[in-house]
Amino acid sequence: MKRILRLIVVMAITALVIFGSRWYTYVTNTDTPYQEVGIDINSRLPGPLNKWGCDQLHKTFGTMLPPAGCQSEADSRQWR
């Protein structure tokens, strides 16, 4: 039973590192804000992390239309 629990913990940490690094790379060092994987990860994150990611994207791509997850609720052509 200990082995299974240890395996699950290792897999969860590995997934967290992979998705976390992918998300961080998307919001800080990207050529376009329209990468599907980055948009999916960012839009599924809790509010504060999503907001921080959108703020980083807005700093870099403020003149472009916002990706899904960073759009204003009133107007999808505006950043949050």
PDB file of N, CA, C and O in Angstrom:
ATOM      1  N   MET A   1       0.815  -1.189   0.000  1.00  0.00           N
ATOM      2  CA  MET A   1       0.000   0.000   0.000  1.00  0.00           C
ATOM      3  C   MET A   1       0.862   1.258   0.000  1.00  0.00           C
ATOM      4  O   MET A   1       0.518   2.249  -0.645  1.00  0.00           O
ATOM      5  N   LYS A   2       1.988   1.221   0.725  1.00  0.00           N
ATOM      6  CA  LYS A   2       2.895   2.369   0.750  1.00  0.00           C
ATOM      7  C   LYS A   2       3.447   2.670  -0.639  1.00  0.00           C
ATOM      8  O   LYS A   2       3.601   3.831  -1.019  1.00  0.00           O
ATOM      9  N   ARG A   3       3.741   1.616  -1.390  1.00  0.00           N
ATOM     10  CA  ARG A   3       4.301   1.792  -2.735  1.00  0.00           C
ATOM     11  C   ARG A   3       3.314   2.502  -3.652  1.00  0.00           C
ATOM     12  O   ARG A   3       3.701   3.374  -4.430  1.00  0.00           O
ATOM     13  N   ILE A   4       2.061   2.135  -3.564  1.00  0.00           N
ATOM     14  CA  ILE A   4       1.034   2.749  -4.406  1.00  0.00           C
ATOM     15  C   ILE A   4       0.872   4.220  -4.042  1.00  0.00           C
ATOM     16  O   ILE A   4       0.792   5.080  -4.919  1.00  0.00           O
ATOM     17  N   LEU A   5       0.824   4.500  -2.760  1.00  0.00           N
ATOM     18  CA  LEU A   5       0.700   5.882  -2.308  1.00  0.00           C
ATOM     19  C   LEU A   5       1.904   6.710  -2.755  1.00  0.00           C
ATOM     20  O   LEU A   5       1.742   7.841  -3.212  1.00  0.00           O
ATOM     21  N   ARG A   6       3.089   6.164  -2.630  1.00  0.00           N
ATOM     22  CA  ARG A   6       4.303   6.856  -3.054  1.00  0.00           C
ATOM     23  C   ARG A   6       4.272   7.105  -4.571  1.00  0.00           C
ATOM     24  O   ARG A   6       4.648   8.185  -5.027  1.00  0.00           O
ATOM     25  N   LEU A   7       3.832   6.125  -5.341  1.00  0.00           N
ATOM     26  CA  LEU A   7       3.733   6.271  -6.787  1.00  0.00           C
ATOM     27  C   LEU A   7       2.741   7.376  -7.157  1.00  0.00           C
ATOM     28  O   LEU A   7       3.010   8.184  -8.046  1.00  0.00           O
ATOM     29  N   ILE A   8       1.612   7.409  -6.482  1.00  0.00           N
ATOM     30  CA  ILE A   8       0.610   8.450  -6.747  1.00  0.00           C
ATOM     31  C   ILE A   8       1.159   9.828  -6.420  1.00  0.00           C
ATOM     32  O   ILE A   8       0.946  10.772  -7.181  1.00  0.00           O
ATOM     33  N   VAL A   9       1.861   9.961  -5.305  1.00  0.00           N
ATOM     34  CA  VAL A   9       2.447  11.248  -4.923  1.00  0.00           C
ATOM     35  C   VAL A   9       3.495  11.687  -5.943  1.00  0.00           C
ATOM     36  O   VAL A   9       3.520  12.851  -6.341  1.00  0.00           O
ATOM     37  N   VAL A  10       4.345  10.779  -6.363  1.00  0.00           N
ATOM     38  CA  VAL A  10       5.377  11.105  -7.359  1.00  0.00           C
ATOM     39  C   VAL A  10       4.730  11.519  -8.680  1.00  0.00           C
ATOM     40  O   VAL A  10       5.180  12.473  -9.314  1.00  0.00           O
ATOM     41  N   MET A  11       3.693  10.821  -9.096  1.00  0.00           N
ATOM     42  CA  MET A  11       3.011  11.170 -10.345  1.00  0.00           C
ATOM     43  C   MET A  11       2.341  12.534 -10.242  1.00  0.00           C
ATOM     44  O   MET A  11       2.374  13.308 -11.199  1.00  0.00           O
ATOM     45  N   ALA A  12       1.732  12.843  -9.095  1.00  0.00           N
ATOM     46  CA  ALA A  12       1.082  14.144  -8.910  1.00  0.00           C
ATOM     47  C   ALA A  12       2.107  15.272  -8.947  1.00  0.00           C
ATOM     48  O   ALA A  12       1.870  16.301  -9.579  1.00  0.00           O
ATOM     49  N   ILE A  13       3.232  15.092  -8.285  1.00  0.00           N
ATOM     50  CA  ILE A  13       4.282  16.115  -8.290  1.00  0.00           C
ATOM     51  C   ILE A  13       4.846  16.301  -9.690  1.00  0.00           C
ATOM     52  O   ILE A  13       5.089  17.430 -10.115  1.00  0.00           O
ATOM     53  N   THR A  14       5.053  15.219 -10.399  1.00  0.00           N
ATOM     54  CA  THR A  14       5.556  15.294 -11.769  1.00  0.00           C
ATOM     55  C   THR A  14       4.578  16.049 -12.671  1.00  0.00           C
ATOM     56  O   THR A  14       4.994  16.899 -13.459  1.00  0.00           O
ATOM     57  N   ALA A  15       3.302  15.750 -12.561  1.00  0.00           N
ATOM     58  CA  ALA A  15       2.289  16.448 -13.364  1.00  0.00           C
ATOM     59  C   ALA A  15       2.256  17.929 -13.016  1.00  0.00           C
ATOM     60  O   ALA A  15       2.139  18.774 -13.904  1.00  0.00           O
ATOM     61  N   LEU A  16       2.356  18.246 -11.736  1.00  0.00           N
ATOM     62  CA  LEU A  16       2.365  19.640 -11.297  1.00  0.00           C
ATOM     63  C   LEU A  16       3.561  20.389 -11.883  1.00  0.00           C
ATOM     64  O   LEU A  16       3.415  21.520 -12.346  1.00  0.00           O
ATOM     65  N   VAL A  17       4.721  19.777 -11.867  1.00  0.00           N
ATOM     66  CA  VAL A  17       5.926  20.411 -12.418  1.00  0.00           C
ATOM     67  C   VAL A  17       5.796  20.593 -13.923  1.00  0.00           C
ATOM     68  O   VAL A  17       6.141  21.654 -14.444  1.00  0.00           O
ATOM     69  N   ILE A  18       5.313  19.592 -14.623  1.00  0.00           N
ATOM     70  CA  ILE A  18       5.193  19.678 -16.083  1.00  0.00           C
ATOM     71  C   ILE A  18       4.188  20.754 -16.484  1.00  0.00           C
ATOM     72  O   ILE A  18       4.502  21.623 -17.298  1.00  0.00           O
ATOM     73  N   PHE A  19       2.979  20.702 -15.918  1.00  0.00           N
ATOM     74  CA  PHE A  19       1.962  21.685 -16.284  1.00  0.00           C
ATOM     75  C   PHE A  19       2.316  23.078 -15.767  1.00  0.00           C
ATOM     76  O   PHE A  19       2.050  24.075 -16.437  1.00  0.00           O
ATOM     77  N   GLY A  20       2.909  23.148 -14.585  1.00  0.00           N
ATOM     78  CA  GLY A  20       3.312  24.440 -14.036  1.00  0.00           C
ATOM     79  C   GLY A  20       4.379  25.113 -14.877  1.00  0.00           C
ATOM     80  O   GLY A  20       4.305  26.314 -15.136  1.00  0.00           O
ATOM     81  N   SER A  21       5.367  24.347 -15.302  1.00  0.00           N
ATOM     82  CA  SER A  21       6.421  24.939 -16.129  1.00  0.00           C
ATOM     83  C   SER A  21       5.892  25.303 -17.513  1.00  0.00           C
ATOM     84  O   SER A  21       6.310  26.308 -18.088  1.00  0.00           O
ATOM     85  N   ARG A  22       4.997  24.515 -18.041  1.00  0.00           N
ATOM     86  CA  ARG A  22       4.397  24.818 -19.349  1.00  0.00           C
ATOM     87  C   ARG A  22       3.580  26.109 -19.280  1.00  0.00           C
ATOM     88  O   ARG A  22       3.652  26.949 -20.177  1.00  0.00           O
ATOM     89  N   TRP A  23       2.804  26.256 -18.204  1.00  0.00           N
ATOM     90  CA  TRP A  23       1.998  27.456 -18.013  1.00  0.00           C
ATOM     91  C   TRP A  23       2.882  28.680 -17.824  1.00  0.00           C
ATOM     92  O   TRP A  23       2.644  29.720 -18.439  1.00  0.00           O
ATOM     93  N   TYR A  24       3.904  28.563 -16.974  1.00  0.00           N
ATOM     94  CA  TYR A  24       4.795  29.694 -16.710  1.00  0.00           C
ATOM     95  C   TYR A  24       5.515  30.129 -17.985  1.00  0.00           C
ATOM     96  O   TYR A  24       5.672  31.324 -18.239  1.00  0.00           O
ATOM     97  N   THR A  25       5.945  29.170 -18.773  1.00  0.00           N
ATOM     98  CA  THR A  25       6.593  29.493 -20.050  1.00  0.00           C
ATOM     99  C   THR A  25       5.614  30.197 -20.978  1.00  0.00           C
ATOM    100  O   THR A  25       5.997  31.133 -21.680  1.00  0.00           O
ATOM    101  N   TYR A  26       4.378  29.770 -20.993  1.00  0.00           N
ATOM    102  CA  TYR A  26       3.365  30.385 -21.847  1.00  0.00           C
ATOM    103  C   TYR A  26       3.116  31.839 -21.463  1.00  0.00           C
ATOM    104  O   TYR A  26       3.077  32.704 -22.338  1.00  0.00           O
ATOM    105  N   VAL A  27       2.949  32.127 -20.179  1.00  0.00           N
ATOM    106  CA  VAL A  27       2.574  33.484 -19.781  1.00  0.00           C
ATOM    107  C   VAL A  27       3.748  34.447 -19.730  1.00  0.00           C
ATOM    108  O   VAL A  27       3.525  35.658 -19.727  1.00  0.00           O
ATOM    109  N   THR A  28       4.987  33.971 -19.688  1.00  0.00           N
ATOM    110  CA  THR A  28       6.124  34.877 -19.570  1.00  0.00           C
ATOM    111  C   THR A  28       7.011  34.946 -20.803  1.00  0.00           C
ATOM    112  O   THR A  28       7.545  36.016 -21.097  1.00  0.00           O
ATOM    113  N   ASN A  29       7.190  33.878 -21.521  1.00  0.00           N
ATOM    114  CA  ASN A  29       8.128  33.854 -22.642  1.00  0.00           C
ATOM    115  C   ASN A  29       7.491  33.211 -23.867  1.00  0.00           C
ATOM    116  O   ASN A  29       7.768  32.054 -24.185  1.00  0.00           O
ATOM    117  N   THR A  30       6.652  33.953 -24.538  1.00  0.00           N
ATOM    118  CA  THR A  30       5.954  33.361 -25.677  1.00  0.00           C
ATOM    119  C   THR A  30       5.948  34.327 -26.850  1.00  0.00           C
ATOM    120  O   THR A  30       6.116  35.535 -26.684  1.00  0.00           O
ATOM    121  N   ASP A  31       5.755  33.785 -28.010  1.00  0.00           N
ATOM    122  CA  ASP A  31       5.694  34.611 -29.217  1.00  0.00           C
ATOM    123  C   ASP A  31       4.273  35.020 -29.547  1.00  0.00           C
ATOM    124  O   ASP A  31       4.047  36.015 -30.236  1.00  0.00           O
ATOM    125  N   THR A  32       3.326  34.258 -29.057  1.00  0.00           N
ATOM    126  CA  THR A  32       1.921  34.530 -29.337  1.00  0.00           C
ATOM    127  C   THR A  32       1.065  34.154 -28.128  1.00  0.00           C
ATOM    128  O   THR A  32       1.371  33.174 -27.448  1.00  0.00           O
ATOM    129  N   PRO A  33       0.010  34.901 -27.847  1.00  0.00           N
ATOM    130  CA  PRO A  33      -0.855  34.531 -26.722  1.00  0.00           C
ATOM    131  C   PRO A  33      -1.892  33.484 -27.099  1.00  0.00           C
ATOM    132  O   PRO A  33      -2.748  33.151 -26.279  1.00  0.00           O
ATOM    133  N   TYR A  34      -1.838  32.959 -28.308  1.00  0.00           N
ATOM    134  CA  TYR A  34      -2.873  32.051 -28.800  1.00  0.00           C
ATOM    135  C   TYR A  34      -2.405  30.605 -28.905  1.00  0.00           C
ATOM    136  O   TYR A  34      -2.823  29.893 -29.818  1.00  0.00           O
ATOM    137  N   GLN A  35      -1.546  30.154 -27.990  1.00  0.00           N
ATOM    138  CA  GLN A  35      -1.123  28.761 -27.962  1.00  0.00           C
ATOM    139  C   GLN A  35      -2.180  27.952 -27.215  1.00  0.00           C
ATOM    140  O   GLN A  35      -2.502  28.251 -26.066  1.00  0.00           O
ATOM    141  N   GLU A  36      -2.710  26.937 -27.868  1.00  0.00           N
ATOM    142  CA  GLU A  36      -3.851  26.198 -27.324  1.00  0.00           C
ATOM    143  C   GLU A  36      -3.598  25.602 -25.945  1.00  0.00           C
ATOM    144  O   GLU A  36      -4.439  25.717 -25.053  1.00  0.00           O
ATOM    145  N   VAL A  37      -2.452  24.970 -25.769  1.00  0.00           N
ATOM    146  CA  VAL A  37      -2.170  24.315 -24.485  1.00  0.00           C
ATOM    147  C   VAL A  37      -2.070  25.356 -23.377  1.00  0.00           C
ATOM    148  O   VAL A  37      -2.616  25.154 -22.292  1.00  0.00           O
ATOM    149  N   GLY A  38      -1.387  26.456 -23.631  1.00  0.00           N
ATOM    150  CA  GLY A  38      -1.264  27.521 -22.642  1.00  0.00           C
ATOM    151  C   GLY A  38      -2.603  28.131 -22.291  1.00  0.00           C
ATOM    152  O   GLY A  38      -2.876  28.398 -21.121  1.00  0.00           O
ATOM    153  N   ILE A  39      -3.438  28.354 -23.286  1.00  0.00           N
ATOM    154  CA  ILE A  39      -4.772  28.907 -23.042  1.00  0.00           C
ATOM    155  C   ILE A  39      -5.590  27.948 -22.182  1.00  0.00           C
ATOM    156  O   ILE A  39      -6.261  28.377 -21.243  1.00  0.00           O
ATOM    157  N   ASP A  40      -5.539  26.651 -22.495  1.00  0.00           N
ATOM    158  CA  ASP A  40      -6.293  25.662 -21.717  1.00  0.00           C
ATOM    159  C   ASP A  40      -5.841  25.629 -20.265  1.00  0.00           C
ATOM    160  O   ASP A  40      -6.668  25.624 -19.353  1.00  0.00           O
ATOM    161  N   ILE A  41      -4.540  25.606 -20.053  1.00  0.00           N
ATOM    162  CA  ILE A  41      -4.030  25.552 -18.679  1.00  0.00           C
ATOM    163  C   ILE A  41      -4.409  26.822 -17.932  1.00  0.00           C
ATOM    164  O   ILE A  41      -4.922  26.749 -16.815  1.00  0.00           O
ATOM    165  N   ASN A  42      -4.165  27.989 -18.532  1.00  0.00           N
ATOM    166  CA  ASN A  42      -4.424  29.253 -17.856  1.00  0.00           C
ATOM    167  C   ASN A  42      -5.905  29.440 -17.545  1.00  0.00           C
ATOM    168  O   ASN A  42      -6.249  29.937 -16.473  1.00  0.00           O
ATOM    169  N   SER A  43      -6.775  29.056 -18.455  1.00  0.00           N
ATOM    170  CA  SER A  43      -8.203  29.272 -18.228  1.00  0.00           C
ATOM    171  C   SER A  43      -8.777  28.340 -17.155  1.00  0.00           C
ATOM    172  O   SER A  43      -9.842  28.621 -16.605  1.00  0.00           O
ATOM    173  N   ARG A  44      -8.089  27.241 -16.853  1.00  0.00           N
ATOM    174  CA  ARG A  44      -8.568  26.294 -15.845  1.00  0.00           C
ATOM    175  C   ARG A  44      -7.985  26.553 -14.446  1.00  0.00           C
ATOM    176  O   ARG A  44      -8.406  25.926 -13.474  1.00  0.00           O
ATOM    177  N   LEU A  45      -7.036  27.457 -14.349  1.00  0.00           N
ATOM    178  CA  LEU A  45      -6.415  27.739 -13.055  1.00  0.00           C
ATOM    179  C   LEU A  45      -7.344  28.557 -12.158  1.00  0.00           C
ATOM    180  O   LEU A  45      -8.241  29.242 -12.649  1.00  0.00           O
ATOM    181  N   PRO A  46      -7.126  28.483 -10.842  1.00  0.00           N
ATOM    182  CA  PRO A  46      -7.934  29.302  -9.923  1.00  0.00           C
ATOM    183  C   PRO A  46      -7.744  30.795 -10.196  1.00  0.00           C
ATOM    184  O   PRO A  46      -6.746  31.206 -10.788  1.00  0.00           O
ATOM    185  N   GLY A  47      -8.707  31.592  -9.759  1.00  0.00           N
ATOM    186  CA  GLY A  47      -8.756  33.022 -10.033  1.00  0.00           C
ATOM    187  C   GLY A  47      -7.463  33.795  -9.912  1.00  0.00           C
ATOM    188  O   GLY A  47      -7.076  34.453 -10.878  1.00  0.00           O
ATOM    189  N   PRO A  48      -6.758  33.759  -8.769  1.00  0.00           N
ATOM    190  CA  PRO A  48      -5.544  34.560  -8.631  1.00  0.00           C
ATOM    191  C   PRO A  48      -4.435  34.164  -9.617  1.00  0.00           C
ATOM    192  O   PRO A  48      -3.746  35.030 -10.156  1.00  0.00           O
ATOM    193  N   LEU A  49      -4.265  32.859  -9.850  1.00  0.00           N
ATOM    194  CA  LEU A  49      -3.239  32.423 -10.810  1.00  0.00           C
ATOM    195  C   LEU A  49      -3.628  32.795 -12.238  1.00  0.00           C
ATOM    196  O   LEU A  49      -2.785  33.216 -13.030  1.00  0.00           O
ATOM    197  N   ASN A  50      -4.905  32.638 -12.558  1.00  0.00           N
ATOM    198  CA  ASN A  50      -5.392  33.027 -13.879  1.00  0.00           C
ATOM    199  C   ASN A  50      -5.203  34.524 -14.100  1.00  0.00           C
ATOM    200  O   ASN A  50      -4.772  34.943 -15.174  1.00  0.00           O
ATOM    201  N   LYS A  51      -5.520  35.322 -13.102  1.00  0.00           N
ATOM    202  CA  LYS A  51      -5.379  36.776 -13.211  1.00  0.00           C
ATOM    203  C   LYS A  51      -3.918  37.158 -13.413  1.00  0.00           C
ATOM    204  O   LYS A  51      -3.613  38.009 -14.248  1.00  0.00           O
ATOM    205  N   TRP A  52      -3.008  36.536 -12.653  1.00  0.00           N
ATOM    206  CA  TRP A  52      -1.597  36.835 -12.792  1.00  0.00           C
ATOM    207  C   TRP A  52      -1.112  36.465 -14.195  1.00  0.00           C
ATOM    208  O   TRP A  52      -0.369  37.221 -14.821  1.00  0.00           O
ATOM    209  N   GLY A  53      -1.537  35.301 -14.682  1.00  0.00           N
ATOM    210  CA  GLY A  53      -1.158  34.889 -16.036  1.00  0.00           C
ATOM    211  C   GLY A  53      -1.684  35.855 -17.086  1.00  0.00           C
ATOM    212  O   GLY A  53      -0.972  36.215 -18.023  1.00  0.00           O
ATOM    213  N   CYS A  54      -2.935  36.274 -16.926  1.00  0.00           N
ATOM    214  CA  CYS A  54      -3.518  37.225 -17.876  1.00  0.00           C
ATOM    215  C   CYS A  54      -2.806  38.577 -17.802  1.00  0.00           C
ATOM    216  O   CYS A  54      -2.607  39.229 -18.827  1.00  0.00           O
ATOM    217  N   ASP A  55      -2.427  38.996 -16.601  1.00  0.00           N
ATOM    218  CA  ASP A  55      -1.691  40.254 -16.456  1.00  0.00           C
ATOM    219  C   ASP A  55      -0.347  40.184 -17.176  1.00  0.00           C
ATOM    220  O   ASP A  55       0.060  41.148 -17.825  1.00  0.00           O
ATOM    221  N   GLN A  56       0.339  39.054 -17.065  1.00  0.00           N
ATOM    222  CA  GLN A  56       1.623  38.892 -17.753  1.00  0.00           C
ATOM    223  C   GLN A  56       1.440  38.923 -19.268  1.00  0.00           C
ATOM    224  O   GLN A  56       2.217  39.555 -19.983  1.00  0.00           O
ATOM    225  N   LEU A  57       0.408  38.239 -19.747  1.00  0.00           N
ATOM    226  CA  LEU A  57       0.127  38.247 -21.183  1.00  0.00           C
ATOM    227  C   LEU A  57      -0.247  39.646 -21.661  1.00  0.00           C
ATOM    228  O   LEU A  57       0.150  40.062 -22.749  1.00  0.00           O
ATOM    229  N   HIS A  58      -1.009  40.366 -20.851  1.00  0.00           N
ATOM    230  CA  HIS A  58      -1.438  41.717 -21.224  1.00  0.00           C
ATOM    231  C   HIS A  58      -0.240  42.660 -21.317  1.00  0.00           C
ATOM    232  O   HIS A  58      -0.206  43.530 -22.188  1.00  0.00           O
ATOM    233  N   LYS A  59       0.746  42.496 -20.427  1.00  0.00           N
ATOM    234  CA  LYS A  59       1.961  43.317 -20.497  1.00  0.00           C
ATOM    235  C   LYS A  59       2.684  43.111 -21.831  1.00  0.00           C
ATOM    236  O   LYS A  59       3.194  44.061 -22.424  1.00  0.00           O
ATOM    237  N   THR A  60       2.720  41.882 -22.282  1.00  0.00           N
ATOM    238  CA  THR A  60       3.454  41.549 -23.505  1.00  0.00           C
ATOM    239  C   THR A  60       2.628  41.793 -24.766  1.00  0.00           C
ATOM    240  O   THR A  60       3.157  42.266 -25.772  1.00  0.00           O
ATOM    241  N   PHE A  61       1.344  41.475 -24.718  1.00  0.00           N
ATOM    242  CA  PHE A  61       0.501  41.511 -25.907  1.00  0.00           C
ATOM    243  C   PHE A  61      -0.715  42.422 -25.729  1.00  0.00           C
ATOM    244  O   PHE A  61      -1.809  42.080 -26.180  1.00  0.00           O
ATOM    245  N   GLY A  62      -0.543  43.552 -25.093  1.00  0.00           N
ATOM    246  CA  GLY A  62      -1.651  44.451 -24.789  1.00  0.00           C
ATOM    247  C   GLY A  62      -2.383  45.004 -25.992  1.00  0.00           C
ATOM    248  O   GLY A  62      -3.543  45.400 -25.881  1.00  0.00           O
ATOM    249  N   THR A  63      -1.721  45.039 -27.148  1.00  0.00           N
ATOM    250  CA  THR A  63      -2.358  45.591 -28.338  1.00  0.00           C
ATOM    251  C   THR A  63      -3.136  44.541 -29.133  1.00  0.00           C
ATOM    252  O   THR A  63      -3.847  44.883 -30.078  1.00  0.00           O
ATOM    253  N   MET A  64      -3.007  43.269 -28.757  1.00  0.00           N
ATOM    254  CA  MET A  64      -3.703  42.185 -29.461  1.00  0.00           C
ATOM    255  C   MET A  64      -4.988  41.828 -28.722  1.00  0.00           C
ATOM    256  O   MET A  64      -5.172  42.215 -27.568  1.00  0.00           O
ATOM    257  N   LEU A  65      -5.869  41.098 -29.382  1.00  0.00           N
ATOM    258  CA  LEU A  65      -7.081  40.597 -28.731  1.00  0.00           C
ATOM    259  C   LEU A  65      -6.695  39.587 -27.655  1.00  0.00           C
ATOM    260  O   LEU A  65      -5.772  38.799 -27.860  1.00  0.00           O
ATOM    261  N   PRO A  66      -7.375  39.594 -26.528  1.00  0.00           N
ATOM    262  CA  PRO A  66      -7.024  38.661 -25.448  1.00  0.00           C
ATOM    263  C   PRO A  66      -7.413  37.225 -25.795  1.00  0.00           C
ATOM    264  O   PRO A  66      -8.412  36.996 -26.476  1.00  0.00           O
ATOM    265  N   PRO A  67      -6.623  36.263 -25.326  1.00  0.00           N
ATOM    266  CA  PRO A  67      -6.997  34.863 -25.535  1.00  0.00           C
ATOM    267  C   PRO A  67      -8.155  34.475 -24.619  1.00  0.00           C
ATOM    268  O   PRO A  67      -8.489  35.202 -23.684  1.00  0.00           O
ATOM    269  N   ALA A  68      -8.752  33.343 -24.893  1.00  0.00           N
ATOM    270  CA  ALA A  68      -9.839  32.843 -24.041  1.00  0.00           C
ATOM    271  C   ALA A  68      -9.330  32.705 -22.615  1.00  0.00           C
ATOM    272  O   ALA A  68      -8.205  32.257 -22.392  1.00  0.00           O
ATOM    273  N   GLY A  69     -10.148  33.084 -21.664  1.00  0.00           N
ATOM    274  CA  GLY A  69      -9.760  33.039 -20.266  1.00  0.00           C
ATOM    275  C   GLY A  69      -9.246  34.374 -19.755  1.00  0.00           C
ATOM    276  O   GLY A  69      -9.175  34.590 -18.546  1.00  0.00           O
ATOM    277  N   CYS A  70      -8.888  35.269 -20.660  1.00  0.00           N
ATOM    278  CA  CYS A  70      -8.398  36.606 -20.276  1.00  0.00           C
ATOM    279  C   CYS A  70      -9.312  37.706 -20.808  1.00  0.00           C
ATOM    280  O   CYS A  70      -8.982  38.890 -20.730  1.00  0.00           O
ATOM    281  N   GLN A  71     -10.443  37.314 -21.341  1.00  0.00           N
ATOM    282  CA  GLN A  71     -11.367  38.284 -21.923  1.00  0.00           C
ATOM    283  C   GLN A  71     -12.280  38.857 -20.847  1.00  0.00           C
ATOM    284  O   GLN A  71     -12.644  38.174 -19.889  1.00  0.00           O
ATOM    285  N   SER A  72     -12.635  40.102 -21.021  1.00  0.00           N
ATOM    286  CA  SER A  72     -13.588  40.751 -20.121  1.00  0.00           C
ATOM    287  C   SER A  72     -14.950  40.085 -20.293  1.00  0.00           C
ATOM    288  O   SER A  72     -15.309  39.667 -21.394  1.00  0.00           O
ATOM    289  N   GLU A  73     -15.695  39.991 -19.214  1.00  0.00           N
ATOM    290  CA  GLU A  73     -17.022  39.377 -19.294  1.00  0.00           C
ATOM    291  C   GLU A  73     -17.989  40.239 -20.091  1.00  0.00           C
ATOM    292  O   GLU A  73     -18.888  39.720 -20.753  1.00  0.00           O
ATOM    293  N   ALA A  74     -17.806  41.547 -20.030  1.00  0.00           N
ATOM    294  CA  ALA A  74     -18.713  42.459 -20.747  1.00  0.00           C
ATOM    295  C   ALA A  74     -18.411  42.516 -22.247  1.00  0.00           C
ATOM    296  O   ALA A  74     -19.323  42.625 -23.066  1.00  0.00           O
ATOM    297  N   ASP A  75     -17.120  42.442 -22.597  1.00  0.00           N
ATOM    298  CA  ASP A  75     -16.717  42.587 -23.997  1.00  0.00           C
ATOM    299  C   ASP A  75     -15.553  41.637 -24.250  1.00  0.00           C
ATOM    300  O   ASP A  75     -14.482  41.793 -23.664  1.00  0.00           O
ATOM    301  N   SER A  76     -15.760  40.659 -25.117  1.00  0.00           N
ATOM    302  CA  SER A  76     -14.706  39.666 -25.370  1.00  0.00           C
ATOM    303  C   SER A  76     -13.514  40.231 -26.125  1.00  0.00           C
ATOM    304  O   SER A  76     -12.522  39.528 -26.320  1.00  0.00           O
ATOM    305  N   ARG A  77     -13.589  41.489 -26.556  1.00  0.00           N
ATOM    306  CA  ARG A  77     -12.472  42.113 -27.253  1.00  0.00           C
ATOM    307  C   ARG A  77     -11.582  42.917 -26.299  1.00  0.00           C
ATOM    308  O   ARG A  77     -10.592  43.515 -26.722  1.00  0.00           O
ATOM    309  N   GLN A  78     -11.938  42.927 -25.015  1.00  0.00           N
ATOM    310  CA  GLN A  78     -11.190  43.685 -24.008  1.00  0.00           C
ATOM    311  C   GLN A  78     -10.499  42.734 -23.025  1.00  0.00           C
ATOM    312  O   GLN A  78     -11.019  41.662 -22.716  1.00  0.00           O
ATOM    313  N   TRP A  79      -9.342  43.133 -22.549  1.00  0.00           N
ATOM    314  CA  TRP A  79      -8.639  42.367 -21.506  1.00  0.00           C
ATOM    315  C   TRP A  79      -9.343  42.606 -20.182  1.00  0.00           C
ATOM    316  O   TRP A  79      -9.967  43.648 -19.980  1.00  0.00           O
ATOM    317  N   ARG A  80      -9.242  41.642 -19.286  1.00  0.00           N
ATOM    318  CA  ARG A  80      -9.786  41.805 -17.932  1.00  0.00           C
ATOM    319  C   ARG A  80      -9.036  42.856 -17.197  1.00  0.00           C
ATOM    320  O   ARG A  80      -9.344  43.139 -16.039  1.00  0.00           O
TER     321      ARG A  80
END
